[in-house]
Amino acid sequence: MKRKMPPKSEPVIAPEILEQAKRSLLTDNLRKPAKCSVCGAETLLGTGEPLCWVCRRLKISAWRDSEQQVPAQE
């Protein structure tokens, strides 16, 4: 006994949008790895600053902590 083949359905995503998404992934893969300026771990060029994700998070956390401290000048 053979199973019936399901009828071909129309694609959910428009082909133009799918092609645009594929092209954007290709440009992401062209980024060359670089070294973090703090710890030397691998990071991607084109992110704005030569920091790995760990050092970037630590930098953001340090900014947040410094903004919350009230200067005691008396």
N, C-alpha and C positions, 0 to 999 in steps of 0.2 A: 504494500500500500504506500503510495507516495503522498507527501504533504503538498498542499496547495501553496504555491508561491504567493506571498503577499503582494498586493499591487504596489507599484512604485509610487512613493509619496513625494510631494514637492519639498524642496529643501526649506528648512526653517529660517536659515540665515540667507540673506541676499548674496549672490556671488560677488558683487562689488564690495560689500562690507568684508566678506571673507578674504578677498584678495588684498584689501587694504590692511587687514590684521596680519596677514602673512608677510607683507612688505615691512611692517613696523617691527616684527620679530627679527627679520633679517638685519635691520639696522642696529638692533640691540646686540646681536651676536658679533657685530664687527668691532665693538669696543675692545680695546686691548687691555689686558690686566696690567696693573701697576702696583707699586709697593706703598703701603701706608707710611706717612711721614713720621708717625709716632712709634708704632710697634713693628713695622716692616711686614705686616700681613698683606695678602693680596687684596686689591681693591680694583674697581673699574675706573678707567679714565672717563672724563665727561660728566662726573657727578658734581663738579664744582670745586671740591676740595679733595686733596689727596689723603683721605682718611678712610679706614675700614669701617664697617658698620659698628663695631664695638667702640672704637675711639670716638666716632661721631655721636653715639648715644651718651658716652661719658661727658663729652663736651656740652651737649644739650642739658644734661643733668646738672653740670657745674654752673651753667648760666642760670638755670632755674633756682638753684640754691643761693647763688649770689644775689639774685633779685629779691629773694624772700628775707634776707638778713637786713635787719634795721641797724643803720650805723649809730653807734653810741658815742656821740661827740659832746661830752660835757666836762 
